[in-house]
Amino acid sequence: QKWGYEKEETVVIGDRLYTDIATGLNANVSAVCVLTGEAMAEDIKSGNIKPTYTFLSVREMYDALKMLKEKSK
């Protein structure tokens, strides 16, 4: 609200499931986990906190977004 964006336009990106990702999910926005920090794929698989999207790195996330943008042209 403060910045004038809707929840559908908002995403939380982080590398910790119990803080970053949980915060996004609790706020009912998309949550992206990047596996370059604390969280590991096994943590997501076996845990209760499930991010909306998961990427191996910020670069992989960037490449995926770039590809989506190019496809939408």
C-alpha positions in Angstrom: 0.0 0.0 0.0 2.7 2.4 1.0 4.3 2.3 -2.5 1.1 1.9 -4.5 1.4 -1.7 -5.6 -1.1 -4.5 -5.4 -0.2 -7.9 -3.9 -0.3 -9.4 -7.4 2.6 -7.0 -8.3 4.7 -7.9 -5.3 7.2 -10.7 -4.7 9.6 -11.5 -1.9 12.9 -12.9 -2.9 15.2 -14.5 -0.3 17.3 -17.5 0.7 15.9 -18.4 4.1 12.7 -20.3 4.3 11.7 -19.5 7.9 12.2 -15.7 7.4 12.2 -14.4 3.9 9.9 -17.0 2.2 7.6 -17.3 5.2 7.2 -13.6 5.3 6.1 -13.4 1.7 3.7 -16.3 2.0 2.2 -14.9 5.2 1.6 -11.6 3.4 -0.1 -13.5 0.6 2.4 -12.5 -2.1 4.6 -14.7 -4.3 7.8 -15.9 -2.6 11.0 -16.8 -4.6 13.6 -18.9 -2.9 17.1 -18.6 -4.4 19.3 -21.5 -3.4 22.6 -19.5 -3.1 22.3 -19.0 0.7 21.0 -20.9 3.6 18.1 -22.9 2.1 18.7 -26.1 0.1 16.4 -28.0 -2.3 16.1 -30.7 0.3 14.8 -28.2 2.9 12.0 -27.2 0.6 11.2 -30.8 -0.3 11.0 -32.0 3.3 9.8 -28.9 5.0 6.4 -27.2 5.5 7.4 -23.8 3.9 7.0 -24.0 0.1 8.1 -21.0 -2.0 6.0 -20.1 -5.0 9.1 -20.4 -7.2 12.7 -21.7 -6.6 15.8 -20.9 -8.6 19.4 -22.1 -8.2 20.7 -18.6 -8.4 19.8 -15.0 -9.0 21.3 -15.3 -12.4 18.9 -18.3 -13.2 16.0 -16.2 -12.0 17.1 -13.2 -14.2 17.4 -15.5 -17.2 13.9 -16.9 -16.7 12.4 -13.5 -16.4 14.3 -12.2 -19.4 13.0 -15.2 -21.4 9.4 -14.6 -20.3 9.7 -10.9 -21.3 11.0 -11.9 -24.7 8.2 -14.4 -25.3 5.6 -11.8 -24.4 6.7 -9.5 -27.2 
